[in-house]
Amino acid sequence: MAGQVAAVLQLKPGDEVGIALRDLHAGEALAPFPGVAATDIPFGHKVALVELRPGAAVHRFGQPIGSARQAIAAGAHVHLHNLGFETSMAGHAIGTRLSNAPLRQQAEIPSFDGIVRADGRVATRNYVGVLTSVNCSSLVARMIADHFRDPARLAPYPGVDGVVALTHKSGCSVADGSMSMSMLRRTLGGYARHPNFAGVLLVGLGCEDNQIDQLIDEQQLELGDELNKLVMQETGGTRTSIGRGIELVEAMLERAALAKRQPVPVSEIVVGLQCGGSDSFSGISANPALGAAVDRLVASGGTAILAETPEIYGAENLLLERAVTKDVGEKLLGLLDWWEEYTRNEPQGFDNNPSPGNKAGGLTTILEKSLGAVAKGGTTNLTDVIGYAQPLTTKGLVFMDSPGFDPMSATGQVASGANLIAFTTGRGSCFGCRPSPSIKLATNTAMFRRMEEDMDINCGAILDDEASIDEMGELVFGEMIATASGKPTKSELLGYGEDEFAPWHVNAWL
């Protein structure tokens, strides 16, 4: 009916379902489509636009998200009770849809105010870090960092963002050569050499499996002004170790305070792409807006790291089609094969991934969730696939293997070199990731207004017809540049970022 406000959004012509743009009551018109809601349909949830037979494929954005478990009448609520899947329904063609979008000319590449380290690495923040080799040294590490929480103790060191302790629950009962030990050491090595740390103190107990000297050797780290170690059993116990650690950090702070920001090209930005507390609008607003920003960054020579392997399942075709080589595509398929085997013991396999919050927000299957997650990577080509916390060797869009747990995934991205995190959320995730700042992107206006103290950008403007995806992508890209230049994010102002350090742990003994 002319002038009637839309109640349902169909994401692509031919999709059998639409998305409710507000809470719909039974009998309410499904404008602009014919028919009425057969039952109440919650905001963000799916409604059948046509009658569906049992076994019929259901599409969103033209991509399959599952099949009808039973007959579904037009106007019915489509969700957990009547939509499911057996396996990924995505194709596996490699390199069939490569982007030929041109890179920006050097003179057109924007700059940001970064910190250039002596070896040429570029930082977006200027921290001193206290890392632990094992859980047993966590208290000492935290007490060392806590000594500097008083602003008066940091005042003599202008330009230093703080001292952070990043602790974990592993480091012992983990065998050399195991997957967990390799990932733990890669993670700690990546953080120890991260440009956002002007200096790092490694704190260990002394008798742990993850020996600091072996960590240093395997990760090809070098002790010196920027990297020190402290072993409690050699230093003299808890209080003595804390005192010695404070002395070592103070020396690092003096050197860190010498760092100055200067203009550098945005090609030095490495952004980790995250989504958490996703809802049905994640793939409509915030994720594609972030993807548009990624396209701008990559065109300027920068790098984006997409991760969370279980959350591309069912949408892997959208990445495989853009893989620059057959080898890159096959590496991605290899990761999915590993995860299929790994999740066989899970009650619902891959489909155990959508959380209660995701489901309450309208997402039903992992195939549907993955469509939104992949959108964060934009339309650019996939240049490489790497293991968890492995160092980057290429620029452009890179995929890193990780679980779907946001802190664990972001920890790996930072270890791989991300000096910035962009995090989309529909339900309202609260998150930080020191030493890299985390920009929070809200998918809908209602949540943004409710949790504005945690959110940096409202991508709900897309749903409100106040901005296009491209316009919002430009805004997000601008926020990346401002944040990389030192603008504090909401999560930084709130103090998030230390508790979220969570190396991936896969081990038979625990």
C-alpha positions as CSV (number, residue, x, y, z in Angstrom):
1,M,0.0,0.0,0.0
2,A,1.4,3.4,-1.0
3,G,3.0,5.3,1.9
4,Q,2.9,2.2,4.2
5,V,5.9,1.9,6.5
6,A,7.9,-1.2,5.8
7,A,7.6,-3.9,8.4
8,V,9.8,-6.5,6.8
9,L,13.0,-6.3,4.9
10,Q,13.9,-8.8,2.1
11,L,17.6,-8.8,1.7
12,K,17.7,-10.1,-1.9
13,P,14.9,-10.7,-4.4
14,G,14.0,-14.4,-4.3
15,D,14.8,-14.9,-0.6
16,E,12.1,-17.0,1.0
17,V,12.3,-15.1,4.2
18,G,12.3,-11.4,5.3
19,I,13.6,-9.7,8.5
20,A,11.2,-8.1,10.9
21,L,12.1,-4.4,11.3
22,R,10.1,-4.2,14.6
23,D,8.2,-6.5,16.8
24,L,5.3,-7.8,14.7
25,H,2.1,-9.1,16.2
26,A,0.0,-12.0,14.8
27,G,-2.3,-10.6,12.1
28,E,-0.1,-7.6,11.3
29,A,0.6,-6.8,7.7
30,L,4.0,-7.8,6.3
31,A,4.4,-4.6,4.3
32,P,5.5,-4.2,1.7
33,F,4.8,-7.9,1.0
34,P,1.3,-9.4,0.8
35,G,-0.1,-11.4,3.7
36,V,0.1,-11.1,7.5
37,A,2.2,-12.5,10.3
38,A,0.8,-15.9,11.4
39,T,2.3,-15.5,14.8
40,D,4.2,-12.9,16.8
41,I,7.6,-12.2,15.1
42,P,10.3,-10.6,17.3
43,F,12.4,-7.7,16.1
44,G,15.2,-8.9,13.8
45,H,13.8,-12.4,13.4
46,K,12.8,-14.1,10.1
47,V,9.3,-14.4,8.7
48,A,8.4,-16.7,5.8
49,L,7.4,-14.7,2.7
50,V,6.3,-17.8,0.8
51,E,5.0,-21.3,1.7
52,L,7.9,-23.7,2.2
53,R,7.7,-27.5,1.9
54,P,9.7,-29.8,4.2
55,G,13.3,-29.9,3.0
56,A,13.1,-26.8,0.9
57,A,16.2,-24.6,0.9
58,V,15.9,-21.2,2.7
59,H,18.0,-18.3,1.5
60,R,19.2,-15.0,2.9
61,F,21.2,-12.6,0.7
62,G,20.6,-15.3,-2.0
63,Q,22.8,-17.7,0.0
64,P,21.5,-20.9,1.6
65,I,21.2,-20.7,5.4
66,G,19.4,-24.1,5.9
67,S,16.3,-26.0,5.0
68,A,12.8,-26.3,6.3
69,R,12.5,-29.1,9.0
70,Q,8.7,-29.1,8.4
71,A,6.1,-27.4,6.3
72,I,6.2,-23.6,6.9
73,A,3.3,-21.4,6.1
74,A,3.7,-18.0,4.6
75,G,3.8,-15.4,7.4
76,A,5.2,-18.0,9.9
77,H,8.1,-17.3,12.2
78,V,11.2,-19.0,10.8
79,H,13.7,-20.0,13.6
80,L,15.1,-22.8,15.6
81,H,11.9,-24.8,15.7
82,N,11.6,-25.2,11.9
83,L,14.9,-24.4,10.2
84,G,18.1,-26.6,10.3
85,F,20.9,-28.0,8.1
86,E,23.0,-31.1,7.8
87,T,26.3,-29.6,6.4
88,S,27.7,-26.6,4.6
89,M,25.7,-25.8,1.5
90,A,28.5,-23.5,0.0
91,G,30.4,-24.1,-3.2
92,H,34.2,-24.6,-3.1
93,A,35.3,-23.0,-6.4
94,I,38.6,-21.1,-5.9
95,G,39.6,-17.8,-7.5
96,T,36.5,-17.4,-9.7
97,R,35.5,-13.9,-8.6
98,L,38.8,-12.0,-8.0
99,S,38.5,-8.3,-7.5
100,N,40.5,-6.0,-9.9
101,A,39.8,-2.9,-7.8
102,P,42.9,-0.6,-8.3
103,L,45.2,0.4,-5.4
104,R,45.3,4.1,-4.6
105,Q,48.2,6.1,-5.9
106,Q,50.9,6.9,-3.3
107,A,49.8,10.6,-3.3
108,E,46.2,9.6,-2.6
109,I,47.0,7.4,0.4
110,P,45.8,9.0,3.7
111,S,48.1,9.3,6.7
112,F,47.8,8.9,10.4
113,D,49.9,10.0,13.3
114,G,51.7,6.8,14.3
115,I,54.8,5.9,16.3
116,V,57.7,4.6,14.3
117,R,60.0,2.3,16.3
118,A,63.7,2.2,15.7
119,D,63.4,-0.9,13.5
120,G,60.7,0.7,11.3
121,R,57.6,-1.0,12.9
122,V,54.7,1.4,13.3
123,A,52.6,1.6,16.5
124,T,49.2,3.0,17.2
125,R,49.7,3.0,21.0
126,N,52.7,3.3,23.3
127,Y,52.5,0.8,26.2
128,V,54.9,-1.1,28.4
129,G,53.8,-4.7,28.8
130,V,54.2,-7.3,31.5
131,L,53.7,-10.8,30.1
132,T,53.7,-14.2,31.9
133,S,55.1,-17.5,30.8
134,V,52.8,-19.4,33.2
135,N,49.8,-18.9,35.4
136,C,51.9,-19.1,38.5
137,S,53.6,-15.7,37.8
138,S,50.3,-13.9,37.2
139,L,50.0,-12.2,40.6
140,V,53.5,-10.8,40.3
141,A,52.8,-9.5,36.8
142,R,49.6,-7.8,37.9
143,M,51.2,-6.2,41.0
144,I,54.0,-4.8,38.9
145,A,51.5,-3.2,36.5
146,D,49.2,-2.1,39.3
147,H,52.0,0.0,40.8
148,F,51.7,2.3,37.8
149,R,47.9,2.7,37.8
150,D,48.3,5.8,39.9
151,P,48.4,8.7,37.3
152,A,51.1,10.4,39.4
153,R,53.5,7.5,38.8
154,L,53.0,7.8,35.0
155,A,53.1,11.6,34.9
156,P,56.9,11.7,34.5
157,Y,56.5,9.7,31.2
158,P,54.4,11.8,28.8
159,G,53.1,10.0,25.7
160,V,53.1,6.6,27.4
161,D,49.6,5.0,27.4
162,G,50.2,2.8,30.5
163,V,51.6,-0.4,31.9
164,V,49.5,-3.5,31.2
165,A,49.8,-7.0,32.6
166,L,48.6,-9.7,30.3
167,T,48.2,-13.0,32.1
168,H,46.8,-16.4,31.2
169,K,46.0,-19.8,32.7
170,S,48.4,-22.0,30.9
171,G,52.2,-22.6,30.7
172,C,52.4,-25.9,32.6
173,S,51.1,-29.4,31.9
174,V,51.6,-28.5,28.3
175,A,54.1,-30.6,26.4
176,D,56.8,-29.3,24.0
177,G,55.7,-29.8,20.5
178,S,52.0,-29.8,21.3
179,M,49.5,-27.6,19.5
180,S,48.9,-25.6,22.7
181,M,52.5,-25.0,23.5
182,S,53.3,-23.9,20.0
183,M,50.3,-21.5,19.9
184,L,51.1,-20.1,23.4
185,R,54.7,-19.4,22.5
186,R,53.7,-17.8,19.1
187,T,51.2,-15.7,21.0
188,L,53.6,-14.5,23.6
189,G,56.3,-14.0,20.9
190,G,53.9,-11.9,18.8
191,Y,53.0,-9.7,21.8
192,A,56.7,-9.4,22.9
193,R,57.6,-8.0,19.5
194,H,54.4,-6.0,19.0
195,P,55.0,-2.4,18.0
196,N,52.4,-1.1,20.4
197,F,54.7,-2.2,23.2
198,A,57.7,0.1,23.7
199,G,59.1,-2.5,26.1
200,V,58.1,-5.9,27.5
201,L,58.9,-7.7,30.7
202,L,58.5,-11.5,30.7
203,V,57.7,-12.9,34.1
204,G,58.1,-16.6,34.9
205,L,58.1,-18.8,38.0
206,G,61.1,-20.9,37.0
207,C,60.0,-24.5,37.0
208,E,57.2,-24.3,34.4
209,D,57.0,-26.2,31.1
210,N,57.0,-23.0,29.2
211,Q,60.6,-22.0,30.1
212,I,61.3,-18.3,29.3
213,D,64.7,-19.1,27.7
214,Q,63.2,-21.7,25.4
215,L,60.4,-19.2,24.5
216,I,62.9,-16.6,23.7
217,D,65.0,-19.0,21.6
218,E,62.0,-20.5,19.6
219,Q,60.5,-17.0,18.9
220,Q,63.9,-15.5,18.0
221,L,63.5,-12.8,20.6
222,E,66.5,-10.8,21.9
223,L,66.9,-9.6,25.5
224,G,67.9,-6.0,25.8
225,D,66.5,-2.6,26.6
226,E,63.1,-3.4,25.0
227,L,62.8,-7.0,26.4
228,N,63.7,-8.1,29.9
229,K,63.0,-11.3,31.8
230,L,62.3,-12.0,35.5
231,V,62.3,-15.5,37.0
232,M,60.7,-15.5,40.5
233,Q,62.6,-18.6,41.8
234,E,65.9,-16.9,40.9
235,T,65.0,-13.4,42.0
236,G,63.9,-14.3,45.5
237,G,60.1,-14.7,45.9
238,T,57.0,-12.7,45.4
239,R,57.7,-9.3,47.0
240,T,61.3,-9.2,45.8
241,S,60.2,-10.1,42.3
242,I,57.5,-7.3,42.3
243,G,60.1,-4.8,43.5
244,R,62.6,-5.9,40.9
245,G,59.9,-5.9,38.2
246,I,58.9,-2.3,39.0
247,E,62.6,-1.2,38.6
248,L,62.8,-2.9,35.2
249,V,59.5,-1.3,34.0
250,E,60.6,2.1,35.2
251,A,63.7,1.9,33.0
252,M,61.5,0.9,30.0
253,L,59.1,3.8,30.7
254,E,62.0,6.3,30.5
255,R,62.8,5.1,27.0
256,A,59.1,4.8,26.0
257,A,58.5,8.5,26.9
258,L,61.0,9.4,24.1
259,A,58.6,8.2,21.4
260,K,56.8,10.8,19.3
261,R,53.9,10.5,16.9
262,Q,54.5,11.4,13.2
263,P,52.6,11.2,10.0
264,V,52.8,7.7,8.4
265,P,50.7,6.2,5.6
266,V,47.6,4.2,6.5
267,S,49.2,1.2,4.8
268,E,50.9,0.7,8.2
269,I,47.5,-0.1,9.8
270,V,46.8,-3.7,10.5
271,V,43.2,-4.2,11.6
272,G,41.8,-7.3,13.3
273,L,38.1,-7.8,12.3
274,Q,35.8,-9.1,15.1
275,C,32.1,-9.5,15.7
276,G,30.5,-10.5,18.9
277,G,27.0,-10.6,20.3
278,S,25.9,-10.7,16.7
279,D,22.2,-10.3,15.7
280,S,20.2,-10.6,12.5
281,F,21.3,-7.0,11.6
282,S,25.0,-7.6,11.9
283,G,25.2,-8.8,8.3
284,I,23.0,-5.9,7.1
285,S,24.6,-2.9,8.7
286,A,27.8,-3.0,10.8
287,N,29.5,-5.9,9.1
288,P,29.2,-4.7,5.5
289,A,30.0,-1.1,6.7
290,L,33.2,-2.5,8.2
291,G,33.8,-4.4,5.0
292,A,33.5,-1.1,3.0
293,A,36.1,0.4,5.4
294,V,38.4,-2.6,4.8
295,D,38.1,-2.2,1.1
296,R,39.4,1.4,1.5
297,L,42.2,0.3,3.8
298,V,43.4,-2.5,1.5
299,A,43.2,-0.1,-1.5
300,S,45.6,2.1,0.5
301,G,48.0,-0.7,1.0
302,G,46.9,-1.7,4.5
303,T,46.0,-5.1,6.0
304,A,42.9,-6.6,7.6
305,I,42.8,-9.9,9.4
306,L,39.6,-11.9,9.3
307,A,39.4,-14.8,11.7
308,E,37.0,-17.2,13.6
309,T,37.1,-20.3,11.4
310,P,33.8,-21.8,12.7
311,E,32.1,-18.5,11.8
312,I,32.8,-18.7,8.1
313,Y,31.4,-22.2,7.8
314,G,28.6,-22.2,5.2
315,A,29.9,-19.0,3.7
316,E,33.3,-20.1,2.8
317,N,32.5,-19.8,-0.9
318,L,32.5,-16.0,-0.5
319,L,36.2,-16.2,0.5
320,L,37.3,-19.0,-1.7
321,E,36.0,-17.2,-4.8
322,R,38.4,-14.3,-3.9
323,A,41.5,-16.5,-3.0
324,V,44.4,-15.2,-5.1
325,T,45.9,-18.6,-5.6
326,K,44.8,-22.3,-5.4
327,D,47.2,-22.8,-2.5
328,V,45.5,-20.0,-0.5
329,G,42.0,-21.5,-1.1
330,E,43.2,-25.0,-0.3
331,K,44.7,-23.8,3.0
332,L,41.3,-22.4,3.9
333,L,39.5,-25.6,3.0
334,G,42.1,-27.5,5.1
335,L,41.2,-25.4,8.2
336,L,37.5,-26.2,7.7
337,D,38.3,-29.9,7.4
338,W,40.1,-29.8,10.7
339,W,37.3,-28.0,12.4
340,E,34.7,-30.4,11.0
341,E,36.7,-33.3,12.6
342,Y,37.2,-31.3,15.8
343,T,33.5,-30.5,16.3
344,R,32.3,-34.0,15.7
345,N,32.2,-34.5,19.5
346,E,30.2,-31.4,20.0
347,P,26.4,-32.0,20.6
348,Q,25.5,-30.0,17.5
349,G,28.8,-29.9,15.6
350,F,29.4,-26.6,13.9
351,D,25.9,-25.5,14.6
352,N,26.7,-25.3,18.3
353,N,28.3,-22.0,17.5
354,P,25.4,-19.5,17.6
355,S,25.1,-18.4,21.2
356,P,21.8,-17.8,23.1
357,G,22.3,-14.1,22.5
358,N,22.8,-14.7,18.7
359,K,19.6,-16.8,18.6
360,A,17.6,-14.2,20.6
361,G,18.8,-11.7,18.1
362,G,17.3,-13.6,15.2
363,L,20.2,-15.8,14.0
364,T,19.2,-19.4,13.6
365,T,22.0,-21.5,12.0
366,I,25.8,-21.1,11.8
367,L,25.3,-20.9,8.0
368,E,23.3,-17.7,8.5
369,K,25.7,-16.3,11.1
370,S,28.6,-16.9,8.8
371,L,27.1,-14.8,6.0
372,G,27.2,-11.8,8.3
373,A,30.7,-12.6,9.7
374,V,32.3,-12.9,6.3
375,A,30.9,-9.5,5.3
376,K,33.5,-7.9,7.6
377,G,36.1,-8.7,5.0
378,G,34.6,-6.5,2.3
379,T,35.0,-7.4,-1.4
380,T,38.8,-7.5,-1.6
381,N,40.9,-10.5,-2.6
382,L,42.0,-13.1,0.0
383,T,45.8,-12.9,-0.1
384,D,46.8,-15.5,2.5
385,V,45.6,-18.0,5.2
386,I,47.7,-18.3,8.3
387,G,47.6,-20.3,11.5
388,Y,46.7,-18.9,14.9
389,A,49.0,-16.1,16.0
390,Q,51.4,-16.7,13.1
391,P,53.2,-13.5,11.8
392,L,51.8,-11.9,8.7
393,T,53.8,-12.2,5.5
394,T,51.5,-10.5,3.1
395,K,49.3,-7.3,3.0
396,G,45.6,-7.1,2.0
397,L,42.9,-9.4,3.4
398,V,44.3,-12.3,5.4
399,F,42.4,-15.1,7.1
400,M,43.8,-16.4,10.5
401,D,42.6,-19.6,12.0
402,S,40.9,-19.2,15.4
403,P,37.9,-20.3,17.5
404,G,34.8,-18.2,17.5
405,F,35.5,-16.9,21.0
406,D,36.1,-13.2,20.5
407,P,38.9,-12.6,23.2
408,M,40.8,-15.8,22.0
409,S,40.4,-14.8,18.4
410,A,41.4,-11.2,18.9
411,T,44.4,-12.3,21.0
412,G,45.7,-14.3,18.0
413,Q,45.1,-11.3,15.7
414,V,47.1,-9.0,17.8
415,A,49.9,-11.6,18.1
416,S,49.9,-11.7,14.3
417,G,50.4,-8.0,14.2
418,A,47.1,-6.2,14.4
419,N,47.7,-2.7,15.8
420,L,43.9,-2.0,15.7
421,I,40.7,-4.0,16.3
422,A,37.3,-3.2,14.8
423,F,34.5,-5.0,16.6
424,T,30.9,-5.1,15.5
425,T,28.1,-6.1,17.8
426,G,24.3,-6.3,17.7
427,R,23.5,-7.4,21.2
428,G,26.1,-5.1,22.9
429,S,29.5,-6.8,23.5
430,C,31.8,-5.0,25.9
431,F,35.4,-5.6,24.9
432,G,38.9,-4.2,24.7
433,C,42.2,-5.7,23.5
434,R,45.3,-3.9,24.9
435,P,47.8,-3.0,23.6
436,S,45.7,-2.5,20.4
437,P,42.7,-0.1,20.6
438,S,39.2,-1.6,19.8
439,I,36.6,0.3,17.9
440,K,33.0,-0.8,18.7
441,L,30.4,-0.7,15.9
442,A,26.7,-1.1,16.8
443,T,24.4,-2.8,14.3
444,N,21.2,-1.1,15.4
445,T,20.2,2.3,16.8
446,A,18.2,0.9,19.8
447,M,21.2,-0.9,21.2
448,F,23.5,2.0,20.4
449,R,21.3,4.3,22.4
450,R,21.0,1.8,25.3
451,M,24.8,1.2,25.5
452,E,26.2,4.4,24.0
453,E,28.9,4.5,26.7
454,D,30.4,1.4,25.2
455,M,29.8,2.0,21.4
456,D,31.9,4.2,19.1
457,I,29.8,4.2,16.0
458,N,26.1,3.6,15.3
459,C,25.9,1.6,12.0
460,G,22.2,1.4,12.7
461,A,22.0,4.6,10.6
462,I,22.0,2.2,7.6
463,L,18.8,0.5,8.8
464,D,17.3,3.9,9.6
465,D,17.9,5.1,6.0
466,E,20.2,7.8,7.3
467,A,23.3,6.5,5.6
468,S,24.3,4.1,2.9
469,I,26.7,1.2,3.5
470,D,29.4,3.1,1.5
471,E,28.9,6.3,3.5
472,M,29.1,4.4,6.7
473,G,32.2,2.6,5.4
474,E,33.9,6.0,4.9
475,L,32.9,7.0,8.4
476,V,34.4,3.8,9.9
477,F,37.6,4.2,7.8
478,G,37.9,7.7,9.2
479,E,37.4,6.4,12.7
480,M,40.2,3.9,12.1
481,I,42.6,6.7,11.1
482,A,41.6,8.8,14.1
483,T,42.0,5.9,16.5
484,A,45.3,4.9,15.1
485,S,46.4,8.5,15.6
486,G,45.7,8.3,19.3
487,K,42.0,9.1,19.7
488,P,40.9,6.9,22.7
489,T,38.1,4.4,22.1
490,K,35.2,3.9,24.5
491,S,36.6,0.6,25.6
492,E,39.9,2.2,26.4
493,L,38.3,5.0,28.4
494,L,36.4,2.3,30.4
495,G,39.5,0.3,31.1
496,Y,38.9,-2.8,29.1
497,G,41.7,-4.8,27.5
498,E,43.7,-6.8,30.0
499,D,41.3,-9.5,31.1
500,E,40.5,-10.3,27.4
501,F,44.0,-11.7,26.8
502,A,43.2,-15.4,26.1
503,P,45.6,-17.5,24.1
504,W,44.0,-20.5,22.3
505,H,44.4,-23.7,24.4
506,V,43.9,-27.1,22.9
507,N,45.5,-29.8,25.0
508,A,44.9,-33.4,26.0
509,W,46.0,-33.0,29.6
510,L,43.6,-30.3,30.6
